[in-house]
Amino acid sequence: MSEQEKLLALRKQIKKRKPNFVRQCSQKVIKIAKAWRRPKGIQSKMRLKHRGKKKSPSLGYSSPKKVRGLDRNGYEEVRVLRVEDLEGIDSKKQIVLIAKIGLKKKLMILDECKKRNLNVSNVKDIDEFIKDSQEWLVERKKATKERSKKRSAAKEASIKKAKGEEVKKKAEEKEEETKKGNETKKGEKSDKIKILEQKE
């Protein structure tokens, strides 16, 4: 067992005993978040480290200096945002940690990691992840195509409906005009009678 492995095991033991450091009065007041803040009150029992009060962070809880900041296997995590960041990474000492980025960029980085035989801390199986994500992308493309087709069909239907209504309105208007032409007021002769009288 190497020195680093011993230190990692020791760190594990220390972290088991480490309590959750919580902000003072966070359990009493709802609007106070649980995230740690140093107690600053003059009469604060937590600041004065009285027995029975919540624990504050101190040097005793810190991990050994040689393994501080390393992951559970003893690798130094290197945050990667783009493919160029992979240059200069030592596979024996360092491990890749892919940042929160888009899926296409992530796939490019994983392909490059596979070529260079680099380990990735936040992806368990690179091949499986690439395969699943590519299938998902294909399914998403199909879904978007179907959605666009439905939208275009609905648009066309609405346009046809609008055109049909316009034609109906025009036909109704023509009928009304013809009816108005045929109708006569009381005491007036119709157009047909006037034409016959003129011929005579």
KARADA-V516305 format. One record per backbone hydrogen bond with DSSP energy under -0.5 kcal/mol. CO is the residue of the C=O (numbers start at 1). NH is the residue of the N-H. Records with the same first field share a line. If there is no record, write none. Layout:
CO = NH, NH
This chain:
2 = 6
3 = 7
4 = 8
5 = 9
6 = 10
7 = 11
8 = 12
9 = 13
10 = 14
11 = 15
12 = 16
13 = 17
14 = 18
19 = 21
20 = 22
23 = 26
25 = 28, 29
29 = 32
31 = 33
34 = 23
41 = 44
44 = 48
45 = 50
46 = 49
50 = 53
58 = 61
59 = 62
64 = 67
65 = 68
67 = 70
69 = 77
71 = 74
75 = 71, 77
76 = 95
77 = 79
78 = 97
80 = 99
82 = 85
83 = 86
84 = 87
86 = 89
89 = 91
90 = 94
93 = 76
95 = 78
96 = 98, 121
97 = 80
99 = 101
102 = 106
103 = 107
104 = 108
105 = 109
106 = 110
107 = 111
108 = 112
109 = 113
110 = 114
111 = 115
112 = 116
113 = 117, 118
114 = 117
119 = 96
120 = 123
124 = 126
125 = 129
126 = 130
127 = 131
128 = 132
129 = 133
130 = 134
131 = 135
132 = 136
133 = 137
134 = 138
135 = 139
136 = 140
137 = 141
138 = 142
139 = 143
140 = 144
141 = 145
142 = 146
143 = 147
144 = 148
145 = 149
146 = 150
147 = 151
148 = 152
149 = 153
150 = 154
151 = 155
152 = 156
153 = 157
154 = 158
155 = 159
156 = 160
157 = 161
158 = 162
159 = 163
160 = 164
161 = 165
162 = 166
163 = 167
164 = 168
165 = 169
166 = 170
167 = 171
168 = 172
169 = 173
170 = 174
171 = 175
172 = 176
173 = 177
174 = 178
175 = 179
176 = 180
177 = 181
178 = 182
179 = 183
185 = 188
190 = 194
191 = 195
192 = 196
193 = 197
194 = 198
195 = 199
196 = 200
